Amino acid sequence: MAIEFGSRKETFENFKVYETTLAGRPFKVEMGKMCGLSNASALIRYGETCVLCNVVMSPKPREGVDFFPLNVEYEEKALRRRPHPRQLYAP
């Protein structure tokens, strides 16, 4: 699959898309196109919800570490349609 970015053409040879319908909504997983600097990434869409998952690792294990260190960074971006009730009245 070739996609144009500005003046250059990029080819993603590992790009894969899996699609199905789950509970009446489209469920789509795209792998191999986003985050080229990570070891693996997946863009997962379910209805109107979208999640980007990235995985990175070092080339060799660290000395003295006998467990699997896992870091999770979660950032929610949602827009409210109306202001919060406490924000209506400014002191």
Buried (B, 14 or more C-beta within 10 A) or exposed (E): EEEEEEEEEEEBEEEEEEEEEEEEEEBBBBBBBBBEEEEEBBBBBBEEEEEEBBEEEEEEEEEEEEEEEEEEEEEEEEEEEEEEEEEEEEE
